[in-house]
Amino acid sequence: MSSWRSWHRPLVLFAAAMAVMTVVSAIGLIADDRVLASAAIWFKPFKFAVSFVVYALALAWMLTLVTRGRRAGWWAGTVVALSSLAEMAIITGQVIRGKRSHFNHATPFDETLFSAMAVTVVILWTGTLVIAILLLRARIADRASAWAIRSGVLLTLVGAGFGFLMTQPTPEQRAAGNPDTADVIGAHSVGVPDGGPSMPLTGWSTTGGDLRIPHFIGMHALQLLPLFLVALVCLAPRFPRLRDPRVRLRLVLVASGTCAAVVALVTWQALRGQPLIHPDGATLGAAALIVVASAAACFWALRPAPVQQRPYSHHGSGAGPDSGSGSDFDSDRSQKELLS
């Protein structure tokens, strides 16, 4: 069982710094009543800090699973930590100044900071891509674990990529005819200006589409899919069917496909300028198809394994066609490997 002390240290230290930043931002939310773009000014660094804590810890653990190219993995993780730290420094600095960090082209200094932040995001994405390639090449004994980790990191790359869409001028900004002189270029929302009515906690728009939704779901597949597998292993003592590593593998594949389908659905919904909480008939129909397909796939995944007939042994001690000691041993070993 690998100790947390073997996790990627720069990412662990960065996660610890973001945990401190979460507390600082929470204090800012209470003590600082300033509002920017219709939201409490410390809300953005608070959300980013919480997200970076779980993101960095997940990568720090996954890098212990790399079997080939460990040095490249260490450097990739360090690059992710440093670029993320630079991004948080810019976001926090702009909060202190009372300025928006994203899409800000109001002054040459603000534009420079936003451009620098865009560079850090590209570097972060590239570092995560390198880690994803190393994980795809890693020898992970438990197949369900391998698929959960690899699917999670690939969906994270897709989710992170939506950040690039947000930096493009919106149709309304293009129609204004001043993309080179506007104070704000790019937006989270689609079809409505940023800063309008929003959902509590998330801040996602309730009047238009919001690209932060697929960005969030894709980014955190990195944690959701491995946690889903851990839940299956924890439930295995109560549900014998889950003790079969093949069943867990099939369920992980179903969960990965469902997560990818949900990311595609909320992306399609956001690009049509539709709020998450006000879906139209087409969105509801697509969601229903995902639910039905996922339920059918789960039924398939949970099907019992065929009983393999084995000849009676004349030299063994009672080994017969119902003997399953070998498969039980493999299942127990797979569970132990997964938990470690």
N, C-alpha and C positions, 0 to 999 in steps of 0.2 A: 504494500500500500504506500503510495507516494505521499510524502509529507508536504504541507504547504510551504515548508522551507525550501523545497526544490523548485517552486514555481518561479517564473520569470521575475527577477527582483525589480527591475525598473518599472514594470507594469504594476507590480504590487505596491511599490512606493507611490506611483502615480494614483492608484486607487485610494490609498490612504490619504493623499493630499486632497483628492476629490471628496472624500468623506468629511474632511475638515471644511472644505468649501461648501458642502451641503449645509453644515451647521451655520456657517457664516451667512450664507444666503437666506437661510430660514430666519436668522436674527434680522437681516436686512428687510425681509418681508414684513416683520413686525414693527421695526423701528423706523423704517424709511417709507414715508407715504407718497413718494413720487410715483407718477404714472407715465408710462411711455407706450404709445400705440395701443391705448385703452387697456393696458395690463400693468400690474405692479412691476416696477422697474427691476426688482431682484428676482422676478419669476423665471426669466430665461436662464441666468446662471444656476439657479436652483435645479431646474429640469436637466440642464446639461451635466451638472455635477452628479446627480443621481444616476443618470444614464451612463456616464463614464465609469462610475464605480463598478457596476455590474459588467459592463463591456470589458474593462481592463482585467478584472478578475477572471472572467471566462477565458480570455486569450492567454492570460498567465498560466492557467491550469492546462489549457490545450497544448501549449508549447512543450509541456513535459511528455506529451505523447509522440512528439516528433522523433523518428528513428533515423532518418537520413537528412543531412543538411542542418544539424543542430546549430552550428555557428551562424549560418544564414538566418535561421529562425530567431536566434538571440538578437541579432542586429535588426531584423524586421520588427520584433517586439519593442526594441528600444526606440526605433524610429516612430512607431505608433505612439508610444508614451510621450516622446518629446514633441511631436507635432500636435498631439491632443492638448498637451500642457500649454503650448503656444496659443492654440485656439482659445482655451479658457482664459488665458491672460488677456487677450484682446477683448473678449466678451466682458470680463470683469472690469477692465480699464475703461471701456465705453460706458458701463453702468455708473462707475464713479464720476465720469464726466457728464452723465445725464444724456448721453447720445445713444442712438440705436447702433448696434454692431452689424447687423445683417442688412445688405442691400443699400448701405448708406454711401451716397455720392455727393453729399451736401458741400463738403469742402475737400480740397486736395488731401489733407491729412486723413479725414474720414475715409476717403476713397482708397488711400494707400493701406490703411488698416484692413479694410474689407478685402482688398486684393491679397494682402498677406494672409488673411484668414482663409481665403479660397485656396491659396497654395498649400497651406497646412492640411486642408481637407483632401487635396489630391495626394499629398504624401501619405496621409493616414490610410486612404483607400488603397494605395499601392502597397504599403506595408502589410495590410490585411490580405491583399491578394497573394503576396509571397507566402504568408502563413497558410493560406488556404491551399496553395499548391503543395506545400510541404506536408500538410495533413492528408491530402489526397494520395501522397506517395508513402505515407507512414504505414507500418505494419501494426494494425490494431487487432488483437486476438478476437475480441467479441465483435461479430459482424453488425449487430444492432447498434453497439456503441460507435462503430466506425461510421455507419450511415447517419446516425443522429448528429455526430460532430461535423461530418463533411457537408451534410445538407444544411445544417445551421450556419456554417461559415459561408457557404455559397449564397444562401438567401440574405445573409448580412451584407455581402458585397452588392447584391441587387438593391437592397434597401438603402444603403449608403449612397448608391448612385443617383437616387432621386434628389439628393441635395444639389446636383448639377442642374437639374431642371428648374429648380427654384431661382437660380441666379439669372435666368434668361428674362428679357423684358416681356411683360405681359401684353396681350393684345391691346388693352386699354392704354398702356404706356407707349406702345408703338403708334397707336392712333393719335396720341397727343402730338407726335411729330418732334419730340425733343429728347430722344434717348441719350444724347450726348451731354445734355445740360440738366437733366432732371436730378432732383435730390435723392430720389429713390428709384432704383432699377432692379426689378425682380420682386418676387413675393412668395409667401407661403400659400396664400389663398388663390383660388381660380374662380374668375367670374365676379368677384367682389374685392374691394380693397382690404388689405391687412388692417387689423385693429377693430373690426366690427364685432357683432355679438358672437360669443364663443362658449364652448362647453367648459364647465368647471374642471379644475385640475389640469386637464390637457391643454386648454386654450385653443382647441380646434374650432374652426368656423362652423357656425350653425346656420349660415345663410348662403354659403357657397362651398365649392370644393376645397380640399385642403391636402396638399402634397405631403404634409408632415405625417399623415396617417399611414400610407404605405412605407414611408421612411422609417417610422417607429416600429411597425410590425416586422418589417424585414430585418432591421438592425437587431432586434431582440429575439429573433429566431435562434441566434447564437446561444442563448440561454434556455429558451423554451423547449427545444427539441431534446437536448440532453436531460433537462429536468423531467420531461415526459418519460424518458426511458428509466430514470431513477425511480419515478413513481411506479412504473410497471414492476420493477424489481422489488420494491418495498411491498407491493400488493401480492407478489407471487406466493408467499406462504399461505395466504388466505384463499387464493384462486389458483388451483393446480394447473389450469391451462396456461397461465402466464409463466410457469416454470420452464416451459419449452422454449429454448433460445430461438427456434424458428418462428414461433408465434410472436415473440417480442420483436424480432426483425421485421416481420410483416406489418405489425402495428406501427413501428417506427416509419416504415415506408409510407403507410397510409397517412400518418401525421405529417410527414414531410410534404407529400403531395397536397394535402389539405391546406397546409400553411402557404405553399406556393400559390394555390388557387385563390386563397383569401387575399394575398398581396396583389395578385392580378385584378381581382374584383374591386378592391378599394382604390387601386390606381385608376382603373377605368371610370369608376364613380367620380373620383376627384377631378380627373381631366375633363369631365363633362360639366364641371361646375356645380356638382350636386353635394349637399351636406351629408355627412355620414348618417345623421339621425333622421333624415327625410328622404329615404330612398324611393325611387319611382318603381313602376311595375317591372321594367326590364332588370333593374338591380335586384329586386326581390325574387324574380324568376331565376336569375343566375345564382343567387344565394341558395335558393331551394334546390337547384341542381347540385350544388356543392354538398349540401347537407345529405341529400339522397345518395349521391355517389360515395361520400365518406362513410355513411352508415352501411351501405352494401359492401364496401371494401373492408370495413371492420368485421362484418359477418364472415367474409372470406378469410380474413386474417386469423380469426379465432377458431377456424375449423380444426377438428382434431386431426392429429397426424395419423396416417394409416399404420395399422399394426403390422409389424414385420415378423413373419413366422421364422423361427430359428429351429434348426434340428436339435433334438435332445442330445446332450453330451453323455457319452458313456463313461467319461473320465472325470467330469466335473462334479460338483457337489450340488446337484439339484437344478442345474441350469436347464431351462426349457423354453418353450415358445413364449411364455409370459415373463421371462426374465428381462428386466430393464435396468439392471444395475449399471451397465455401461452408459446408457443415455442419461440416467439420473446423475451419474458422476460428471458427465460433460456439462449438464445443465447447472449443477452446483458450482462447477469450476467457472463457467461463464458468468454467473451471478457475482462470484467473488471478484473476478477480473473487472467487471463493470463497476462495482462499488469502490474498488481500489483506484 
